Amino acid sequence: MAAALENNFFHSYIFKEKQPVLVVFFATWCPKCNMMLPLVDEIENDFAKDLKVVRIDTEKYEKLTKECGIEIVPTFLLFSHGEALGMMSGILSRQVLKKRILEMLSYTRS
């Protein structure tokens, strides 16, 4: 029952949030994820006025992870008003991650 509530909360948050939402799927055992999470914190600070960041532990939220089609961690999905704007996976440099986010955010403003 709790998993269903969590999944429902996730979906309603993604659809209702006025700002775009960057969803980061990670696993605590994943070395690549552990390398990327500090970068995610930086991105969250850099884009504080433009987007929200949500971290999803794939082991705790297995059903949600499967529903979103996540097979690789870390994976980054950017949503705006419930619509997926893009997906990125693996180790990314700060510059690449920031550039891709800016490209996707510019799509929402055009």
C-alpha positions as CSV (number, residue, x, y, z in Angstrom):
1,M,0.0,0.0,0.0
2,A,2.8,2.5,0.9
3,A,4.5,1.9,-2.5
4,A,1.2,2.7,-4.3
5,L,0.9,6.0,-2.3
6,E,4.5,6.9,-3.0
7,N,4.0,6.2,-6.8
8,N,0.8,8.3,-6.7
9,F,2.6,11.1,-4.9
10,F,5.5,11.0,-7.5
11,H,3.1,11.2,-10.4
12,S,1.0,14.0,-8.9
13,Y,4.1,16.0,-8.0
14,I,5.5,15.7,-11.5
15,F,2.2,16.9,-13.0
16,K,1.4,19.6,-10.5
17,E,4.8,21.2,-10.0
18,K,5.0,24.6,-11.8
19,Q,8.7,24.4,-12.2
20,P,10.4,21.7,-14.3
21,V,11.5,18.7,-12.2
22,L,14.8,16.9,-12.7
23,V,14.4,13.3,-11.4
24,V,17.6,11.5,-10.5
25,F,17.4,7.7,-10.3
26,F,20.3,6.3,-8.3
27,A,21.3,3.3,-6.2
28,T,23.3,3.5,-3.0
29,W,25.6,0.6,-4.0
30,C,26.4,2.3,-7.4
31,P,29.9,3.9,-7.6
32,K,28.9,6.0,-10.6
33,C,25.9,7.3,-8.7
34,N,28.0,8.2,-5.7
35,M,30.3,10.1,-8.1
36,M,27.3,12.0,-9.6
37,L,25.3,12.9,-6.5
38,P,27.6,15.7,-5.4
39,L,27.2,17.1,-8.9
40,V,23.5,16.8,-8.6
41,D,23.7,19.0,-5.4
42,E,25.6,21.6,-7.4
43,I,23.1,21.5,-10.2
44,E,20.3,21.9,-7.7
45,N,21.9,25.0,-6.3
46,D,22.8,26.4,-9.8
47,F,19.2,26.0,-11.0
48,A,17.4,26.7,-7.7
49,K,15.1,29.3,-9.3
50,D,14.4,27.3,-12.5
51,L,13.8,23.7,-11.5
52,K,13.2,21.2,-8.7
53,V,15.4,18.1,-8.1
54,V,14.0,14.8,-6.9
55,R,16.2,11.9,-6.0
56,I,14.8,8.4,-6.3
57,D,16.6,5.4,-4.7
58,T,15.9,2.6,-7.2
59,E,16.1,-0.1,-4.5
60,K,13.4,1.6,-2.3
61,Y,11.2,2.5,-5.3
62,E,11.5,-0.5,-7.6
63,K,8.0,-0.3,-9.0
64,L,8.4,3.4,-9.8
65,T,11.8,2.7,-11.4
66,K,10.3,0.1,-13.6
67,E,7.3,2.3,-14.5
68,C,9.8,5.0,-15.7
69,G,11.7,2.5,-17.8
70,I,14.9,2.9,-15.8
71,E,17.5,0.2,-16.6
72,I,20.8,2.1,-15.9
73,V,21.8,4.2,-12.9
74,P,22.4,7.0,-12.6
75,T,19.6,8.2,-14.9
76,F,18.3,11.7,-15.1
77,L,14.8,12.6,-16.4
78,L,13.6,16.1,-16.9
79,F,9.9,16.7,-16.7
80,S,7.8,19.8,-17.3
81,H,4.1,19.7,-16.4
82,G,4.2,15.9,-16.5
83,E,5.8,15.7,-19.9
84,A,9.3,14.0,-20.1
85,L,11.6,16.4,-21.9
86,G,14.6,14.2,-22.0
87,M,16.7,11.5,-20.4
88,M,20.4,11.2,-19.7
89,S,22.3,8.2,-18.1
90,G,25.7,7.4,-16.7
91,I,28.6,9.6,-15.7
92,L,28.3,13.1,-17.2
93,S,30.5,16.1,-16.7
94,R,29.1,19.2,-15.0
95,Q,29.3,21.1,-18.3
96,V,27.5,18.4,-20.2
97,L,24.7,17.9,-17.6
98,K,24.2,21.7,-17.3
99,K,24.2,22.1,-21.1
100,R,21.6,19.4,-21.6
101,I,19.4,20.8,-18.8
102,L,19.6,24.3,-20.4
103,E,18.7,22.9,-23.8
104,M,15.7,21.0,-22.4
105,L,14.6,24.1,-20.3
106,S,14.8,26.3,-23.4
107,Y,12.4,23.9,-25.1
108,T,9.8,24.6,-22.3
109,R,10.2,28.4,-22.9
110,S,9.8,28.4,-26.6
